[in-house]
Amino acid sequence: MRVKCYHSCLIKKITILLYLFYCFQAGIFLLMIPWLKAWEENYFLYQFEILRPILLSGYMRGAVSSLGMIHLLLGLSDTVDFFRKPEVKKS
């Protein structure tokens, strides 16, 4: 019984750490990419000319960057929750 609990707890912790890694990685990517040259030399800008003014507008860049900020804040919040010691219930 104890071995089964250990494995399930370990898998749960690894899953949470992978989720936190995803949040920070996606957050940094979404925060940075709209302001880099790669955003302006996008495949969709060359194939679909109608998207050019939309994707290059400051509003779209700000929206994508704000999604990145949301990912970072979510990751930070979940990291604090993950490393916080559980409270001991007094009976």
Secondary structure, DSSP 8 states (H G I E B T S, - for coil): -HHHHHHHHHHHHHHHHHHHHHHHHHHHHHHHGGGSHHHHT-HHHHH-GGGHHHHTSHHHHHHHHHHHHHHHHHHHHHHHHHHS-------
